[in-house]
Structure formats: C-alpha cells, structure tokens
Amino acid sequence: MIFISEIVSEEKIRREKEKARRLRRTQWWLNKIQKGVCYYCDREVGREHLTMDHVVPLARGGKSKKGNIVPACKDCNNKKKYLLPVEWKEYLKSLSAKPQIH
C-alpha cells in the first residue's frame, strides 16, 4: 500500500508536466534517448519507444528537472507508476524472489 505524505495540487502537477514537455524538446533529452536504452531494465528498445519518466513521480512531490527524469520503456514506466525509487527496488526484488514456472 502506498501512502502519500504530501498532497500535491493538480495545479502544481500541471506546471511540472508543462516543464517536462519543454524538456522533451531539448538537446539534453535527445542525448538521453540516443542509445534507445531503458533506465530501469537496460533493454534496448529504440529511442522511439522510450518515454519520459520522473524517478520521483510528480504525484509524490517530484519535479521536472534533469536529475529526476530518465528514459524508460513503456513496460517499466507503466509498472512503476507512482512508486518511489525504494518502492520500485522492492517491487523488482519481489519479482526475482518468486519461483519460476517452466
């Protein structure tokens, strides 16, 4: 269960999303996606299949700053959703702890 310690206003989220849209049009972002590799799973998916992910999600108080934005494949971005980095690591650990069925 995820608890949000701080309520983030819709207005603040809207402003941060606008900042992210502006960053997406920069050379910095083009350089980040150049290799086409997901930050989380290290799969090479191609730059056209990468999305912009906030490591600390906007809804959890994250900002649209270069240090908080990474390229992620759609699978990882959809699975991570609003998780903080420590929660994401726990999620990944739980996947590797499950027995593999062949």
Buried (B, 14 or more C-beta within 10 A) or exposed (E): EEEEEEEBEEEBBEBBEEBBEEBBEEEEBEEBBEEBBBBBBEEEBEBEBBBBBBBBBBBBBBBBEEEBBBBBBEBBBEBBEBBBEEBBEEEBEEEEEEEEEE
